[in-house]
Amino acid sequence: MREDAQIAGMEPEMREWEKNIRQVVPYVPGEQPNLPDMVKLNTNENPYPPAPGVLKALEEFNVDKLRLYPDPTSIILGNVLADYYKVGTDQVFVGVGSDDVLSMAFLTFFNSNLPILFPDITYSFYDVWAGLYKIPYETPALDETLRIKKEDYYKENGGIVIANPNAPTSVCEDLSFIRDILEHNKRSIVIVDEAYIDFGGTSAMELIKEYDNLLVVQTFSKSRSMAGMRIGYAIGHSDLISALHNVKYSVNSYTMNQPSLYLGVEAVKDDRYFKECINKIVNTREYVIEEMKKLGFSMPESKANFIFATHEFIPAAEIFAALRTKNIFVRYFNKPRINNYLRITIGTEEEMKILLDFLKEYVRSKNNS
Ligand SMILES: *Cc1c(COP(=O)(O)O)cnc(C)c1O
């Protein structure tokens, strides 16, 4: 726009319609490089394939189904999730990844003039949605050990969002912590984003019958190996779910495409495969933590499929850059308070051995210099 104006020899001034453009600072997702020999540990994807039933359903998918609009209520997926979590179908909301579900929840529930609250270090999409929807917000600081201070959430607010386990810290709070937050916040809606809960935490799902202001959000992207399919869901009191549906039907009725509905159902059905994959990842995580500690790394206790590690003397930014030269991708956040940490996704055992072998050599070379 400015360049055009300069070419035309005019003063670059704001055109009338530009004043009405929504100003947003978008979320920046982790990069998606596609190199033949890369070790991709930067966006917390699951290294194992989706359940075998998902592949079978994909192969047998009747392409004629694509002619028709999908079911706007996503009922087949809602039903299977309701069965799995032993809640009513009217307590389940399904969306295009939990990003869609969370975005809808912000739009639906956070309409107060009081600020909503979430930690200063957490999933960096929350402040983006707050900005997009013009929701006032405050971000109480985590303590020095990267834990949430629950007392910060006792004051009046327009809503609360807690990622548990938190990202990118991997720290998980127990149920009594979530219950305490709920006890102090009966007047606002509390969203617990449980993207990583299956890797060792206790879900707040069981508190839903006690607290009608609690919304639990989960995703198929991490523990169910289906980030590419885009499926997320929220579970809560039927009044919350019906409010979410009203807003969704005011934006786009057909959010879930036909394949995602059918394949999503198959993923939930195979609980044994689900638990096997999680076990493998948890075992690999514990092994990686042990090995990294020997190399001078430390990290908070992880209940996620990633760790948040810092080295005793080598700056994280340097390690990040060195790993990249070997096509080993991890995530580095150049932000105050966390700019000396690396967020490392737990991949397969083979991938983690490649990472550890590199780190062993790298730390040794630094020790000798
Ligand atoms: C990955 C992630 C999500 C979103 O995942 P979807 O792929 O959109 O389901 C939400 N919250 C947190 C904390 C995450 O890490």
The ligand as an SDF file (V2000), in Angstrom:
LIG
                    3D

 15 15  0  0  0  0  0  0  0  0999 V2000
   -1.6070  -28.0810   20.6700 C   0  0  0  0  0  0  0  0  0  0  0  0
   -2.3960  -27.2600   21.6170 C   0  0  0  0  0  0  0  0  0  0  0  0
   -3.7130  -26.8570   21.3630 C   0  0  0  0  0  0  0  0  0  0  0  0
   -4.3920  -26.9650   20.0280 C   0  0  0  0  0  0  0  0  0  0  0  0
   -4.3530  -28.0900   19.3920 O   0  0  0  0  0  0  0  0  0  0  0  0
   -5.2950  -28.4110   18.1600 P   0  0  0  0  0  0  0  0  0  0  0  0
   -4.3920  -29.0570   17.2020 O   0  0  0  0  0  0  0  0  0  0  0  0
   -5.8940  -27.1400   17.6330 O   0  0  0  0  0  0  0  0  0  0  0  0
   -6.3200  -29.3100   18.7240 O   0  0  0  0  0  0  0  0  0  0  0  0
   -4.4270  -26.2070   22.3430 C   0  0  0  0  0  0  0  0  0  0  0  0
   -3.8650  -25.9190   23.5260 N   0  0  0  0  0  0  0  0  0  0  0  0
   -2.6020  -26.2430   23.8010 C   0  0  0  0  0  0  0  0  0  0  0  0
   -2.0430  -25.8870   25.1210 C   0  0  0  0  0  0  0  0  0  0  0  0
   -1.8350  -26.9110   22.8570 C   0  0  0  0  0  0  0  0  0  0  0  0
   -0.5470  -27.1800   23.1080 O   0  0  0  0  0  0  0  0  0  0  0  0
  1  2  1  0
  2  3  1  0
  2 14  2  0
  3  4  1  0
  3 10  2  0
  4  5  1  0
  5  6  1  0
  6  7  2  0
  6  8  1  0
  6  9  1  0
 10 11  1  0
 11 12  2  0
 12 13  1  0
 12 14  1  0
 14 15  1  0
M  END
$$$$
